[in-house]
Amino acid sequence: MYLLLPLVIQLPRNEVLRMWLRDDFRMKSLTIAVLLVLCLGNGKSWAQATPSQPVPATPSLEDSLRQLQTQIQQLQGAVREIREEAEHYREETQELKRELQSTRARLDAVAPAAKPVAGVTEAALDLSSGQASASIPSADARVARLEEDQQLLDSKVADQYQTKVESGSKYRVKLSGILLFNMFSNTGNVDHIEVPNIAVPTNPSISSSQTGGNFGATFRQTQFGLSVYGPSVGGARTSADFVADFFGEAPETVNGPVSGHLRLRTGTVRLDWARTSVVAGLDSLFFSPGYPTSYASLGIPAFSYSGNLWGWLPQLRVEHHFSVSEHSTFTLSGGLFDPVTGEAPGNEFLRFPGAGESSRQPGYAARLEWSRPVSGQPLTIGFGGYYNRENWGFQRNVDGWVATTDWNLPLGHRFEVSGKFYVGRGIGGLGAGVGRSVVFDGNLNDPATRLQSLRSIGGWAQFKYKPTAKLEFNAAAGQDGAFADDVRGFTLAPGYFPANLTHNRSEFANFIYRPRSNLLFSTEFRTIRTFAVEGTSDRANQLNLAMGVLF
């Protein structure tokens, strides 16, 4: 006890009393713990000391006492810090309680009679335990929120259902096309009963099919396509697409003419930067774009060989856009073509070079276009050109070329005028010269055979009227012609058409009704008149009814 007493005496008496009398349980517990530590730490000295023999004050004992005093002082400082923190926490707790009480009062004022939702009890605030729960919204609010979430989910599912096509890669694939049914009636004799291009003489004595009229229907103009959107490469977005139909050759089987083979129309791969694009593949004539609007002629574009240059040819081109103002843009394009010249294939399975490919040079093309929006529609004016070299054998070389201009002019919100004009030479592979690049008077394998390239001139124009977004009316006319002086005296021509034709003319009028965005109905009446160098001409008409579903 003599060792314990000096230790207790070292503490300030007022501090000891204050700590012991404090109604804080932690303070009392801490004091008792300190006394126990001190007693246990000196238990051995008590057993050795007796009242009759005081323990001498050795240096080691004095050092121990000083260390204990230092520790007690540190403990006192720690106790003071704990007391200050406890007071700070007590103040924060009181402030939190006041805030919770204020929040509950406001919620009760907003919804004093809110009924509890099934399975959920009313939120309660327990101030004694410091537990609080958030208020529960009314049943009407929860139902409205669920309805909004359901509508959002339905829209996302519908969007995913319409655009998502499963593919073997992680990149997006889009399917599109049209399922098109055509029913038609022809008067006169034509080259192709489904999509007539020229009128041919009627001669029942030669063939029962040349009786001057026919009736039929087809589903072969149905088209479908795929678009693939790939990764960015060198800052360019990559994409690819193709379009096919069933307008290929008719198989030599029962009912073969109405079925048709699958045929690739176009297919391209693109690299698109902000202002520049590189396009490679099988595509339409970029230097002479635009076709008349017709759902009677999709297998072969309308006015083919009647003033509309067309072709789906292998090509590589570059396009660049220049913005000259906020709404005005120039587009400059240039590229290389497979120089097709319009000969019929010599073999069903093997590909032989035509006259253009035999020249060992590509076709060269360029185009300049200016565009700007007018009345919410694009106004465009373009100028294009094309050149290719042709080798018809035995040094019979021809320079094929064409210069074009095209336009699309909106006249307010409901009217539009569009068209194309060209002049050229030796471009039967593009549909000019009634499909003939040259004419000749004998076998091309004979060096003595004379050959004449055909000069041609033509174009078409269309007037469109759209009284509503669902209905439109179109009226168009086109003509293509070769110079009579080039044709006269020659009896043969490559391709499918006779050598004596000078020009071909077509007109049509149609209406297109789309009650829904993916459903259309159309009726078209078309006339064709084809002229020969002898001064004779042939006429033909077609009435076409079409119904299609776009996807």
HULIN-V787994 format. One record per helix or strand. SS is the DSSP state (2 for helix, 1 for strand). FROM is the first residue (numbers start at 1). LEN is the number of residues. If there is no record, write none. Layout:
{{SS & FROM & LEN} {SS & FROM & LEN}}
//
This chain:
{{2 & 2 & 9} {2 & 13 & 9} {2 & 25 & 17} {2 & 43 & 6} {1 & 50 & 1} {1 & 53 & 1} {2 & 59 & 52} {1 & 125 & 2} {1 & 131 & 2} {2 & 139 & 25} {1 & 173 & 18} {1 & 199 & 2} {1 & 213 & 6} {1 & 223 & 11} {1 & 236 & 10} {2 & 256 & 3} {1 & 263 & 10} {1 & 276 & 8} {2 & 286 & 3} {1 & 304 & 1} {1 & 308 & 1} {1 & 313 & 11} {1 & 328 & 10} {2 & 355 & 4} {1 & 363 & 12} {1 & 377 & 15} {1 & 397 & 15} {1 & 415 & 11} {2 & 428 & 3} {2 & 433 & 3} {1 & 438 & 3} {1 & 451 & 3} {1 & 455 & 14} {1 & 471 & 12} {2 & 484 & 4} {1 & 492 & 2} {1 & 501 & 16} {1 & 519 & 14} {1 & 537 & 14}}
//
